[in-house]
Amino acid sequence: MTDIRPRWEWRSFGRYFGAAEAHLAKLTPSGVQESDEIYLLAPAGSNVKIRDALMDIKVLREVNADGLEQWTPV
């Protein structure tokens, strides 16, 4: 069985991401990986992701001063 470790993640929702989007558009991709995912989000700080017939349930543990979020799979 693998260790369950918290992970730090950024989350962004929207259609336009300003300077970050312009910077990323200038880069050359090293590969493409496509997947279909379904996210179920809750205002209480947990979410569920379904991808490739697997369910990933995560709980928000901490948010640092810069908005970086620490999530723990449960």
C-alpha positions in Angstrom: 0.0 0.0 0.0 1.3 3.5 -0.9 1.7 6.3 1.6 -0.9 8.9 1.5 0.8 12.3 1.4 -0.7 15.8 1.4 0.1 17.7 -1.7 0.2 21.5 -2.4 -1.8 22.6 -5.4 -3.0 25.8 -7.1 -6.6 26.0 -8.3 -7.8 28.4 -10.9 -11.2 28.7 -12.5 -12.0 31.0 -15.3 -11.7 31.7 -19.0 -8.7 34.1 -19.2 -5.6 34.1 -17.0 -3.8 37.3 -18.1 0.0 37.3 -18.1 0.2 33.7 -17.1 -1.9 32.6 -20.1 0.2 34.7 -22.5 3.5 33.3 -21.1 2.3 29.7 -21.4 1.1 30.3 -24.9 4.7 31.1 -25.9 6.0 27.7 -24.7 6.5 24.6 -26.9 4.7 21.6 -25.4 6.8 18.5 -24.8 3.8 16.2 -25.2 0.0 16.2 -24.9 -2.0 14.1 -22.5 -5.8 14.3 -22.7 -8.2 13.0 -20.1 -11.8 13.4 -19.2 -12.5 14.3 -15.6 -15.5 15.1 -13.5 -15.1 17.3 -10.4 -17.6 17.6 -7.6 -16.7 20.7 -5.5 -18.0 21.5 -2.0 -17.8 24.9 -0.3 -16.7 23.2 2.9 -13.2 22.4 1.6 -13.4 19.0 0.1 -13.8 17.7 -3.5 -14.1 14.6 -5.5 -12.4 13.9 -8.9 -13.5 11.0 -11.1 -11.0 10.0 -13.9 -10.4 6.7 -15.7 -13.1 5.0 -13.5 -11.2 6.0 -10.3 -12.5 8.3 -7.6 -10.1 10.6 -5.8 -11.5 12.3 -2.7 -9.4 15.1 -1.2 -9.9 17.3 1.9 -8.4 20.8 2.1 -6.0 21.0 5.1 -4.3 24.3 4.8 -4.0 27.5 2.6 -0.8 29.5 2.9 -0.5 33.3 2.6 -0.1 33.1 -1.2 -3.2 31.0 -1.7 -1.4 27.7 -2.2 -3.6 24.9 -1.0 -2.6 21.7 0.8 -4.9 18.8 0.0 -4.9 15.3 1.5 -6.4 12.3 -0.3 -8.7 10.3 2.0 
